[in-house]
């Protein structure tokens, strides 16, 4: 009887090992398939050139003859002295024509981690398989949060290296918009506060986390603010 029980236990252990091996092999194959599909699509997409460059720069301080400094802003008519309590918020735009799902929005560049990929309206796998998806909220340069979704195996595979102050550049036919990373954090996959309307010119990107695990119960998130 004991041999019979041991045989059953051994058989179950063997079957479990086979199932686990098969699952890990499938995860590895799926990650490889996503990476191949992504790089194939990336190579076939022409990087757009902005139709016009924005001329507004980050507000800066200039020394005064009697000491101290003054805040200078760039406007349509040139440099202007700002009030001391002026928050000097960046100038935003409004997209009159909203891109439809599946349409190209522009190009995302993150120089610090070597990212240069197309931006697509929508966050389905068909968009994420060939670049980074943009949620149906704000668009680049608007006074609203721009939600960016990307795969951890492709576009955002090095997102964990992002540091405060890194540039997030969104090139579109409305202009080039530069954001600066303000913070990064780990969120639960069901945390609805990550991508939401804020009424502020921000860009928030996220990807599955942990980066090197078969499961991804969390999300790696990076938040940035429009500066130019």
N, C-alpha and C positions, 0 to 999 in steps of 0.2 A: 504493500500500500504506500509506504513512504517513498519508494522509488517512483511509483506512479505520480505522486504529488510533486516530487522533485522534477520529474519530467515535464509536468504541466507548467510549473514555475519557470523552468529553463526555457520552455517554448514561448511563454509570454514575454520573458525578458528579451529573447531573440527577436520576437516580432516587434517589440517596442523599440529596440535598437534599430531595426530596419526602417520603421516608420520615422524615427527621429533623423536618421541619415537621409532618408528621402526628402523630408521637409527642409533640412538644411541645404540639400542639393538644389531643391526648387527655389529657395530664397536666393541662393548664390546665382542661379541661372537667371532669375527675374531681375536682380540688380544688374547683371551683365547685359541683359537684353535692353533695359532702360538706358544704360550708358551708351550702348551701340546706337540705339535709335536716336538718342539725344544728339550725339556727335554727328551722326549722319544728317539730321535735320539742320543742325547748327552750321554745318559746312555748306549746305545748299541755300541758306538764307543770306541775302545781301544785306550788309549793315547799312541802315539808312543814314543819310547826311541831313542834319538839321537845316531847315529852310532859312532860319535866321537865328543868330546868336543873341541871347539876352545880354543887355549891356549893364545890368544892375550888379553891383558888387556888394560883398558883405560890409555892413557899416564898420567904420574904423575911427580911431581917435587921432587927433592931430594936436601937437603942442601949441600953446598960446604964448605970445611974447612975454606976458607977465607971469608965466608959470601956469601949471595945470594943463588941462587938455580939453578939447571939445570934440563932440561926436559929429562926424561928417557922414552924410547920406548922399548916394548918387540918385538923381532923379532924371526925368526926361530933359530937363534944362541944364543939367550939370550938377556939380557938388553943392550941397546945401547944408547949412549949420542946423543941427537938430537941437531940440530942447533937451535939458538935462534929464527930464523924466520920460522922454520919448523912448518907448520900447524898441524902436527901430526894427519893426517886423519886416520880413522880406516881402517884396511886391509879388503878388500872385496873379494868376490868369484864370480865365474861365473857358473851358472847352465848349464851343457852341455845338459842335457835332460830336456826339458820343460814339465811340467805336462799338460795333456789334460784336457779339461773342464770336471768337475765332479770328477776328481781325487783328492785324499787327498794330501795336500801340507805339512802339519805338524800340530802343535798345537800352539794356541795363549794363552799366559798367561799375565794377568795384575794384579799383586799381590795387588795393592792398592785398587782395586775395586772388588776383588774376581772373576776375569774372568779366566776360563780355558776351552777352547772350541777348536774343530777341525777347521783347515783351509782347505778350498776347492777351487780348481781352478774354477773361474766363479762366477758371481754375480746374477744368476737367483734365483727365490724363492726356487728351489729345493736344492740349496747350502745353502742359508741363513736360510732355515728351520731347518738345522741340524748343524749350526755353523756360521762361518764368511767366506764370499767370498773374493777371491783375484782377482783383475783386471788383465787383460792381459797386464801388463807393466813389472815392475821389480819383482824379486822374493827375498825372505828373504836373506840378506847378500850381495846383488848385489849393484853396484854403480848406482842405479836407484830407483825411487820412487816405493814403494810397496803400492798399493791401497787396503784398507780393508773396506768392507761393511758389516754392521750387522743390525739386527732389533732392534728397541728401546724397544721392549717388552721382548727381550731375551738376546742376547749376550751383547748388549750395553745399557742395561736399566739403568746402573749407570755411563755411560760415562760422564755425567755432573759433576761428582765428581772429575774427573781427574785434576791433578795439574802439574805445570811445574816441571820437574825432575822425575816424575813417570816413572817406568820401563815398557816397552813394550817388552815382550820376545817371540821370534818366534823360536820354536823347530822344526827342520827338519832333514832329513837324510843327509843334507849337513853340519849340525852343529847347534849350538845354537847361536842366534843373539839377542843381547840386544840393544834396542833403548831407548832414553830418551825423554820424552815429552818436547817440546820447547814452544808450545802455543796451545790454543784452541780458536775457534771462531764460529760464526753463519753465514752460507752462504745461499744464495738463492738456491732453488732446481735445477735451471738451470745454476748455476755457473760452467762452464767447466774448470775453473782454479784450482779447488780443486784437481782433479785427472788428472794428466798430466805427461808427461816425463820431468824430471828435470836434469837427469844426475848426481844426488846426492844420496848418500845412506840414504834415508829417508823412513819412513812409515807413511802414512796418513790414518786415519780411519774416517768414517762418519756414521751417522744414522739419521733417520727422527727426526724433531724437529718442534714444541714443544713436549716434551716427554709425556705429559698427556692430549693432545688435540686430538679430532677426526680427525682433519685435520693436515697436515704436509707440509706446503708450504716452509719450510726451512730445512736446514741440520745442525746438530751439528758436528763440525769437530775438530779432534785433530791431530797435526803434531808432529813427533818425528824424531830424528836423530840417526843413528847407532853409537854406542860407543864401542861395543865389539862383 
